[in-house]
Amino acid sequence: MLMHGDTDHFLWRKKSPSEGIAMRKIVDALAERVRTKKELAAGEMLYAIATYSAFEVLDLYLRNRELFNKIAPGRTLLPSVFSIHPNTVKVNATMQRDARLGTNTLESRFIGSKSWFTSDTSANVYARAIITGVGLNQNLQPIDQQQKSWEQFDRDNGVRTQVLPFPRYVKGIDQIPVPISPESVLAYWRKGKEMILEEMPKFHLRPEWQSHCKRSYKNGAKSGAIQHAIFKDILIALRTIAGANRSVRKR
């Protein structure tokens, strides 16, 4: 997610600079040789390209700080060179601090959040899926336009792509503000419940929620009680990711 956010505009889109597209194709070809053939030469070339590029980023930081300061806050990843030079750890630590990574991105609220980036508890996984689902479905084109956009691909590959009708939960999804904030947590939670219940009506029976099924409930472990408990945990996860809990502590 972070890699594509930083690179798609320059390497993947139709209007990307030609040198970016050419570089991406070279790297993709090398990576494919590594994946399929375990080719040492391709791996060495990838390593060399990464080193060369990261060295130039370091040079940008050391000698063209004004440009670096314009670029880095809008990125979420920092290419860096760790070397046998005795000062390498200090230089990289300073560079990372000065980069102010992500401060001008949609992920600015999530910087340092384990709930968003690394914690794979079931509630966090579902919360991340809700947030991502809202973002991905914000600007959907009408079905007929999507179908038309696949025509060239279908002709080139001899296939017929069928765009399916939108799920019911798409209705009103464009009204939810992006990125998530403490004020919009409940909107994400309500839309998330729609998503889950439409895609997986019996989601509470899935393996990741077995511990909830084994709990003691006041009126017995009925599906409604179990689902309510799960949704409550997902709400807490959404609040944590959005920084709502931090806001309460600050006040």
KOLVOZA-424682 format. One line per 5 residues: number of its first residue (from 1); their letters; for each residue x, y, z of N, C-alpha, C. Coordinates in steps of 0.001 Angstrom, whole numbers. Each point is the difference from the previous one (the first is absolute). Layout:
BEGIN
NUM = A = X/Y/Z/X/Y/Z/X/Y/Z; ...
//
This chain:
BEGIN
1 = MLMHG = 821/-1199/0/-821/1199/0/866/1264/0; 985/19/893/872/1168/92/852/137/-1253; 507/-1115/-496/849/44/-1188/-771/544/-1196; -1209/-498/-203/-779/462/-1153/-419/1460/169; -305/399/1233/-341/1392/231/1123/948/-378
6 = DTDHF = 1232/-444/215/1171/825/-304/432/-66/-1464; -347/-1086/-703/590/-214/-1328/-973/4/-1167; -1281/-266/230/-929/-171/-1123/-22/1201/-937; -5/1197/570/-82/1208/-829/1190/118/-948; 1136/-536/408/1235/173/-773/349/-1211/-862
11 = LWRKK = -510/-1183/366/455/-1220/-667/-1096/-818/-682; -1262/143/414/-1011/-962/-409/-1117/557/-880; -270/1275/90/-1163/528/-702/312/328/-1449; -1054/110/-806/172/268/-1423/741/1309/-240; -242/976/865/621/1316/-165/1297/137/804
16 = SPSEG = 514/-1096/520/1264/56/733/1132/367/-951; 1071/633/508/1143/328/-858/559/-1249/-673; 435/144/-1224/471/-1159/-769/1179/-686/674; 918/792/619/1145/-634/653/-441/-809/1220; -1063/447/673/-510/-757/1135/-599/-1325/-427
21 = IAMRK = -774/18/-1085/-596/-1236/-512/1093/-957/-464; 1025/537/-680/1101/-844/-483/734/-640/1174; 260/774/1055/696/-532/1161/-828/-1073/693; -1304/251/123/-849/-988/656/-25/-1321/-775; -32/74/-1314/-6/-1220/-817/1299/-772/172
26 = IVDAL = 1124/712/90/1289/-668/216/5/-714/1353; -439/697/1037/-18/-582/1342/-973/-1176/51; -1177/149/-625/-980/-1091/-12/575/-1252/-663; 716/196/-1097/579/-1145/-712/1047/-708/862; 821/788/687/1004/-593/892/-666/-740/1152
31 = AERVR = -1024/616/591/-699/-623/1120/-671/-1303/-423; -536/-28/-1217/-636/-1214/-504/1023/-1122/-161; 1203/341/-452/1054/-1020/-131/409/-538/1370; -9/865/989/315/-451/1358/-1087/-943/515; -1266/392/-202/-1115/-804/507/-98/-1359/-676
36 = TKKEL = 161/-16/-1323/-248/-1237/-739/1231/-879/-175; 1175/639/-81/1211/-768/-292/1032/40/1125; -296/775/1069/965/167/1097/1371/409/-548; -20/901/-961/1220/357/-733/862/970/803; 1231/-407/277/926/800/792/330/1323/-695
41 = AAGEM = 265/-42/-1307/378/1209/-726/-1105/1049/63; -1253/-431/-116/-1122/937/62/-115/606/1401; 217/-831/1015/-35/506/1367/1104/1008/264; 1194/-289/-519/1119/938/168/-277/1324/-705; -629/-67/-1168/-322/1219/-725/-1043/821/752
46 = LYAIA = -1006/-655/549/-1006/710/800/660/708/1179; 878/-710/666/697/564/1163/824/1221/-413; 681/-122/-1151/838/1108/-481/-846/1225/-368; -1138/-221/-659/-882/1113/-379/-532/693/1246; -407/-800/997/-520/567/1245/1080/807/716
51 = TYSAF = 1214/-528/23/1108/713/642/285/1317/-700; 62/-52/-1318/294/1209/-788/-1064/1071/228; -1262/-421/-34/-1098/948/171/-8/577/1413; 176/-863/1010/-12/465/1380/1168/946/277; 1150/-265/-629/1153/884/165/-317/1393/-537
56 = EVLDL = -713/64/-1118/-363/1294/-569/-1008/734/893; -890/-756/675/-909/633/954/788/578/1173; 1008/-739/477/853/502/1069/729/1267/-444; 466/0/-1234/675/1179/-535/-968/1188/-86; -1248/-298/-360/-1027/1039/-31/-180/603/1389
61 = YLRNR = -15/-860/1008/-152/462/1380/1190/847/451; 1209/-438/-325/1200/682/488/323/1273/-776; -337/24/-1294/473/1106/-833/-1105/833/-663; -1227/-491/52/-1117/753/-568/-1185/-69/963; 236/471/1222/-997/-143/1061/-1329/659/-363
66 = ELFNK = 39/1101/-698/-1244/689/-341/-918/-903/-819; 571/-707/-979/-794/-939/-790/-458/-1179/856; 897/-525/798/-330/-1131/869/-1173/349/909; 40/1207/567/-1053/419/926/-1345/177/-690; 11/245/-1300/-1250/103/-748/-581/-1375/-335
71 = IAPGR = 886/-986/-133/-421/-1323/-458/-379/-933/1150; 883/-128/991/-124/-1045/1014/-1298/17/806; -524/1163/437/-1237/-29/787/-1202/-571/-751; 71/-10/-1323/-1068/-572/-807/207/-1460/-318; 1010/-615/612/287/-1420/-195/-159/-756/1319
76 = TLLPS = -240/-1283/-102/-135/-813/1210/1165/-974/180; 882/-62/-994/1189/-860/78/1241/841/-256; 1095/-370/642/1253/733/-160/1096/-941/-491; 395/94/-1277/1133/-804/-481/1274/468/704; 716/-920/613/1206/388/739/1094/-1031/-207
81 = VFSIH = 1239/448/214/1170/-865/-172/604/-294/1372; -3/-1260/398/720/-435/1194/1301/-642/-463; 1101/528/519/1288/-446/-512/940/-370/1143; 1224/-389/-372/1016/-341/1002/699/1252/519; -362/1142/-557/545/1258/480/-379/185/1474
86 = PNTVK = 912/385/875/-296/40/1447/-1071/1002/402; -326/955/-861/-987/1023/358/-1370/-254/-618; -163/-1184/-591/-1211/-243/-794/-1274/21/843; 30/-553/1212/-1205/-45/831/-451/1405/390; 955/838/373/-323/1365/393/-573/794/-1176
91 = VNATM = 629/-136/-1172/-472/732/-1178/-1419/-418/-365; -264/-1301/24/-1328/-478/-372/-1064/411/1010; 355/-13/1278/-949/430/1030/-355/1475/-174; 1009/808/-287/-233/1438/-216/-822/231/-1254; 321/-748/-1037/-721/125/-1260/-1471/-381/178
96 = QRDAR = -260/-1062/718/-1380/-432/234/-776/1053/790; 619/573/1011/-658/1034/801/-300/1232/-844; 985/426/-788/-169/1208/-807/-992/-186/-1144; -207/-1244/-420/-881/-257/-1143/-1456/341/300; -391/-79/1279/-1398/242/378/-922/-845/-876
101 = LGTNT = 345/-1279/-120/-717/-900/-896/-1502/12/264; -752/79/-1078/-1439/-174/68/-785/1157/557; 656/1065/424/-734/1094/643/-920/731/-970; 242/-125/-1299/-869/622/-995/-781/-1045/-795; -289/-1147/627/-725/-1067/-687/-1277/-336/756
106 = LESRF = -852/-815/-628/-1229/-444/654/293/-874/1211; 1220/-573/57/366/-863/1121/556/780/1185; -25/1332/-71/635/802/1056/-558/-318/1385; -1295/-280/85/-608/-305/1291/433/-1369/534; 464/-877/-913/313/-1374/390/1470/-228/318
111 = IGSKS = 838/1024/-156/1432/-188/192/264/-573/1394; 722/-1110/42/324/-624/1276/-1096/-873/571; -1127/-142/-701/-1124/-774/524/191/-1493/-254; 202/-765/1058/104/-1456/-143/-1325/-602/-448; -1110/588/441/-1316/-514/-387/-205/74/-1506
116 = WFTSD = 551/1047/-634/-164/171/-1445/1024/-804/-789; 1235/-57/479/1071/-579/-808/373/-1441/341; 8/-361/1268/632/-1278/344/-847/-966/813; -961/469/758/-762/-893/871/-1062/-750/-793; 97/-1330/-2/-941/-812/-759/-1038/-674/882
121 = TSANV = -412/671/1070/-1162/-495/727/-1195/79/-942; -978/-855/200/-1136/-61/-918/-716/1333/-114; -171/688/1133/-703/1291/-26/763/1019/-833; 1323/33/116/797/938/-788/-31/-344/-1487; 42/-1278/-323/-52/-410/-1408/-1324/436/-628
126 = YARAI = -1092/-226/703/-1314/396/-518/-106/1520/-86; 527/706/999/-47/1466/-14/772/543/-1192; 1177/-559/-264/789/444/-1152/-738/-291/-1305; -671/-1143/-62/-749/-351/-1206/-1142/987/-238; -650/426/1070/-1086/979/-125/542/1317/-526
131 = ITGVG = 1086/482/606/583/1278/-414/442/-66/-1457; 670/-1086/-371/457/-163/-1382/-1176/-124/-951; -1040/-739/415/-1184/-175/-839/-701/1313/-290; -89/855/1005/-612/1315/-201/823/804/-1007; 1312/29/186/857/765/-897/-46/-489/-1430
136 = LNQNL = 2/-1320/-187/36/-571/-1346/-1305/246/-764; -1100/93/731/-1306/108/-658/-560/1411/-11; 853/983/305/-473/1383/77/-391/572/-1358; 748/-319/-1033/-208/649/-1300/-253/-1034/-1101; -936/-874/247/-298/-1030/-981/-660/595/-1243
141 = QPIDQ = 483/-401/-1153/-654/383/-1244/-1263/-830/-184; -979/503/-743/-1179/-816/-308/408/-1308/-667; -816/-1012/148/334/-1335/-504/260/24/-1501; -804/755/-765/198/13/-1453/1339/608/-382; 455/1017/760/1308/590/-280/1121/-972/348
146 = QQKSW = -154/-710/1109/1005/-1000/360/66/-1097/-1048; -1172/-429/-467/-38/-1048/-1023/727/458/-1262; -205/1254/-383/639/540/-1210/1510/72/152; 465/309/1235/1439/134/218/725/-1335/-139; -730/-1113/109/609/-1327/-126/49/-482/-1453
151 = EQFDR = -613/738/-931/-127/-497/-1372/1345/-265/-654; 949/939/139/1303/-189/-628/717/-1201/591; -53/-152/1326/625/-1161/645/-633/-1292/-518; -1326/-12/-123/-687/-1200/-476/416/-343/-1428; 116/1034/-870/420/-257/-1384/1421/-541/-54
156 = DNGVR = 875/571/806/1403/-411/-22/185/-1423/519; -844/-423/918/204/-1291/658/-1054/-1049/-359; -933/352/-869/-995/-969/-433/-914/-475/1101; -375/909/888/-875/-380/1116/-1181/970/41; -944/-308/870/-1150/876/197/-113/300/1494
161 = TQVLP = 318/1212/395/-94/411/1395/-1414/478/292; -599/-513/1061/-1341/391/389/47/778/1302; -397/1261/-17/-42/820/1204/-1316/-261/719; 78/-462/1228/-1190/-373/759/-661/1226/630; -1284/-89/322/-687/1111/684/673/318/1325
166 = FPRYV = -111/1246/434/600/409/1262/-717/-657/1176; 730/-313/1067/-651/-456/1231/-894/1109/561; -953/-354/820/-921/995/571/739/1011/876; 1078/-439/656/676/897/934/726/1156/-682; 126/-54/-1328/652/1093/-718/-834/1285/73
171 = KGIDQ = -1321/-140/149/-864/1172/61/386/882/1190; 314/1249/-275/351/959/1042/1447/-46/457; 783/-915/-568/1377/-157/472/854/1215/-359; -405/723/-1068/769/1174/-414/-198/1190/936; -928/-123/951/-235/1072/960/887/-107/1238
176 = IPVPI = 736/-1106/120/846/-208/1177/1346/688/-224; 425/872/905/1250/751/-203/1233/-887/58; 944/269/-875/1285/-697/-50/1106/1020/183; 977/-263/882/191/-1224/783/-886/-21/1243; -10/-1134/678/-777/-140/1223/542/949/1064
181 = SPESV = -892/510/808/368/896/1098/-852/-366/1208; 335/506/1188/-832/-298/1174/-1469/354/-216; -247/1061/-763/-1375/442/-214/-781/-920/-942; 706/-757/-852/-689/-828/-997/19/-1483/331; 486/-354/1185/113/-1418/367/-1343/-712/-98
186 = LAYWR = -1059/597/525/-1306/-664/-5/-521/-203/-1422; 293/932/-905/-421/-164/-1394/697/-1204/-625; 1298/-151/281/744/-1162/-500/-543/-1284/612; -298/40/1291/-488/-1198/700/-1341/-456/-554; -914/949/-201/-1319/-369/-518/107/-558/-1417
191 = KGKEM = 814/662/-834/172/-498/-1364/723/-1343/18; 933/-160/931/717/-1267/129/-932/-1145/361; -943/264/865/-972/-1042/350/-821/-400/-1224; -360/975/-823/-713/-320/-1240/841/-904/-885; 1290/361/-162/904/-790/-838/80/-1445/485
196 = ILEEM = 255/-139/1294/214/-1332/567/-1252/-851/-120; -1153/559/368/-1236/-781/-6/-433/-359/-1415; 319/859/-985/-358/-328/-1379/949/-1032/-591; 1303/133/287/988/-921/-569/76/-1322/772; -173/64/1326/162/-1196/838/-1070/-3/1095
201 = PKFHL = -1241/-357/-325/-1086/63/992/296/-773/1283; 730/-1091/-103/324/-820/1179/1473/134/363; 479/1230/-76/1433/247/235/440/-447/1384; -920/14/981/375/-335/1379/395/-1471/146; -301/-822/-1009/358/-1417/41/1374/-276/-607
206 = RPEWQ = 630/1026/-535/1317/-174/-601/1039/-303/1083; 1103/-697/-366/998/-426/1001/587/1143/821; 165/1187/-608/656/1087/734/-827/515/1176; -1300/-378/30/-857/484/1087/-414/-1121/954; 700/-1121/-32/-390/-1133/850/64/336/1488
211 = SHCKR = 956/845/392/102/361/1422/-1249/750/456; -615/766/-905/-1237/697/354/-1151/-982/184; 13/-1073/-778/-1071/-998/112/76/-754/1327; 1182/-45/596/186/-752/1243/-236/849/1250; -266/1285/-190/-237/866/1145/-1340/-321/664
216 = SYKNG = -142/456/1214/-1268/-121/710/-813/1268/-230; -1201/-167/-526/-864/1137/-266/-1221/-48/900; -517/1166/330/-1096/114/968/-1200/-840/-393; -370/46/-1248/-1171/-744/-476/384/-1174/-899; 1218/-520/188/473/-1095/-822/741/490/-1228
221 = AKSGA = 810/-880/-576/847/376/-1140/-790/-44/-1299; -1021/854/-112/-773/84/-1233/783/807/-1033; -344/-215/-1273/751/678/-1060/-46/1514/166; -1137/546/409/-107/1438/184/930/517/1066; 113/-734/1117/876/422/1090/1459/-74/-418
226 = IQHAI = 349/-1073/-715/1386/-166/-436/360/1081/-1019; -878/229/-962/260/1026/-1004/110/1374/637; -848/285/978/60/1294/686/1353/183/687; 489/-1060/654/1295/76/685/1133/223/-994; -91/-671/-1153/1029/176/-1034/-23/1419/-552
231 = FKDIL = -1194/491/-302/-109/1366/-525/524/1019/1007; -196/-255/1276/510/908/1024/1524/31/-30; 624/-1181/-171/1466/-48/-79/511/702/-1258; -735/-141/-1101/395/675/-1239/-114/1512/167; -1023/456/707/-150/1436/259/1191/523/804
236 = IALRT = 420/-750/1009/1163/404/802/1241/82/-884; 157/-976/-904/1149/4/-914/-34/1210/-920; -1169/325/-519/-134/1176/-861/340/1275/760; -452/90/1236/304/1180/815/1504/116/238; 652/-1122/249/1443/14/242/755/438/-1242
241 = IAGAN = -365/-560/-1148/668/343/-1250/-205/1480/-338; -1209/505/241/-315/1387/-335/628/999/958; 535/-504/1120/608/896/967/-987/595/978; -1214/-565/56/-1014/534/909/431/-139/1454; 635/-1111/317/426/-223/1376/1080/993/393
246 = RSVRK = 914/305/-939/1052/980/297/-607/1374/237; -1035/348/-776/-636/1302/149/-636/153/1375; -629/-1071/477/-618/42/1327/1039/229/1070; 1128/-714/-102/1045/162/1011/564/1413/-10; 166/589/-1191/554/1352/-76/-942/1010/644
251 = R = -1311/-154/-244/-939/931/602/-4/-126/1516
//
